[in-house]
Amino acid sequence: MRFQEEDNTFYFYTNHSNVFSDDKQARINELQKEVSGLGPHNFNIINDTFNAESRISVISKSTPRALTKVFEIYSAISKEEFDKNVKDLSPICVIIWIETKYLNIKFLFGSSLGIRRQDIFAVEIIIIIIIIEKENGDQLLNFGLMILKLFPNSL
């Protein structure tokens, strides 16, 4: 039971580079294909490929790239994250998604950031446009309540 109380999110990082021997590249390709088929929700598989000048530079590139992947949820909503995760959601799903993002940050990193203003602005336009134009303003109250909960002094 103690295991369930702790963060049990795991990351498996492999990298592939043009400087590796043909045999090593073939083994890494095979490993990446096999591991990609695994699907536990708490097991994040990162198969990275990049060009490098030497085997030493592969190490210097792969370490920060792996750490960036681990901590990317902690960062503000980027255009890529918005396009991948938010753009096609309904307003209520956007609200749920952003709240879940910050609950995950709290769980994974123990940090209660509160939703950043930058992230509110990132999703605000699409929420308001969709709420007003497609849903007759039905979810506008829910969005407003979420904002008031986050920023109570904004009245």
PyMOL commands that set and color helices and strands:
alter all, ss='L'
color gray80, all
select helices_A, chain A and resi 2-5+22-36+55-74+79-86+91-109+117-134+140-150+152-154
alter helices_A, ss='H'
color red, helices_A
select strands_A, chain A and resi 10-17+43-50
alter strands_A, ss='S'
color yellow, strands_A
deselect
rebuild
show_as cartoon
